[in-house]
């Protein structure tokens, strides 16, 4: 996913979802790794994740949604992003200058 950001970094939420999909972190430990995050649902030890619903309160950037789209294609998992607003560079600067 760092490809979306020219190799500079991977957003924390994208990395967290990647870790969940690849089963590198148990669902019960999400709150320890990312304070304020919560998970619900049922996943068995052998059950692959098919759909993940991600909520953003406060907005998400178009680049982050592009990173999720890349993660979807790499893992064959459906990721649905729900947000209060979509941000780009112009909208972010406009909100800071007002």
C-alpha positions as CSV (number, residue, x, y, z in Angstrom):
1,X,0.0,0.0,0.0
2,X,2.9,2.3,0.3
3,X,2.9,2.4,-3.5
4,X,-0.1,4.7,-3.3
5,X,1.9,7.2,-1.2
6,X,5.1,6.9,-3.4
7,X,6.7,4.6,-0.9
8,X,6.6,7.2,1.9
9,X,4.3,5.6,4.4
10,X,1.2,3.5,4.9
11,X,-1.7,5.1,6.9
12,X,-2.3,3.5,10.3
13,X,-5.8,2.4,9.5
14,X,-4.8,0.8,6.2
15,X,-2.0,-1.1,8.0
16,X,-4.3,-2.2,10.7
17,X,-6.9,-3.5,8.3
18,X,-4.1,-5.3,6.4
19,X,-3.0,-7.0,9.6
20,X,-6.5,-8.1,10.4
21,X,-7.0,-9.6,6.9
22,X,-3.7,-11.4,7.0
23,X,-4.5,-12.6,10.6
24,X,-1.3,-11.1,12.0
25,X,-3.2,-9.7,14.9
26,X,-6.2,-11.2,16.7
27,X,-9.4,-9.2,16.7
28,X,-9.4,-9.1,20.5
29,X,-6.1,-7.1,20.5
30,X,-7.3,-4.2,18.3
31,X,-7.9,-1.9,21.2
32,X,-4.4,-2.4,22.5
33,X,-2.7,-1.7,19.1
34,X,-4.9,1.2,18.0
35,X,-6.6,3.0,21.0
36,X,-10.1,4.1,20.3
37,X,-10.7,1.4,17.6
38,X,-13.4,-1.2,18.2
39,X,-14.2,-4.4,16.3
40,X,-17.3,-6.5,16.2
41,X,-18.2,-9.6,14.3
42,X,-17.5,-13.2,14.3
43,X,-14.6,-14.8,12.6
44,X,-13.6,-18.4,13.2
45,X,-10.0,-19.6,13.1
46,X,-10.4,-21.0,9.6
47,X,-13.0,-18.5,8.3
48,X,-11.5,-16.0,5.8
49,X,-12.7,-12.4,6.0
50,X,-14.9,-11.6,3.0
51,X,-16.2,-8.1,3.9
52,X,-14.8,-5.4,6.2
53,X,-16.7,-2.2,7.0
54,X,-14.5,0.7,8.1
55,X,-16.0,3.9,9.6
56,X,-14.1,7.2,9.6
57,X,-15.4,10.0,11.7
58,X,-13.9,13.3,10.7
59,X,-13.0,12.4,7.1
60,X,-10.8,10.2,5.0
61,X,-8.5,11.2,2.1
62,X,-8.9,10.0,-1.5
63,X,-5.4,8.5,-1.2
64,X,-6.4,6.4,1.8
65,X,-9.4,5.1,-0.1
66,X,-7.1,4.3,-3.0
67,X,-4.9,2.3,-0.6
68,X,-8.0,0.4,0.5
69,X,-8.8,-0.4,-3.1
70,X,-5.3,-1.7,-3.7
71,X,-5.6,-3.8,-0.5
72,X,-9.0,-5.2,-1.8
73,X,-7.4,-6.3,-5.1
74,X,-4.4,-7.9,-3.4
75,X,-6.4,-9.8,-0.7
76,X,-9.7,-10.5,-2.6
77,X,-11.5,-9.0,0.4
78,X,-14.3,-6.4,0.0
79,X,-13.6,-3.2,2.1
80,X,-16.5,-0.8,2.5
81,X,-15.5,2.7,3.7
82,X,-18.1,4.9,5.4
83,X,-17.0,8.4,6.3
84,X,-18.4,11.8,7.3
85,X,-16.5,13.6,4.6
86,X,-14.0,13.1,1.8
87,X,-10.8,15.2,1.9
88,X,-8.3,16.3,-0.7
89,X,-5.5,18.8,-0.5
90,X,-7.7,21.7,-1.4
91,X,-10.5,21.0,0.9
92,X,-8.1,20.4,3.8
93,X,-6.4,23.8,3.2
94,X,-9.7,25.6,2.8
95,X,-10.9,24.2,6.2
96,X,-7.6,25.3,7.9
97,X,-7.8,28.8,6.5
98,X,-11.3,29.5,7.6
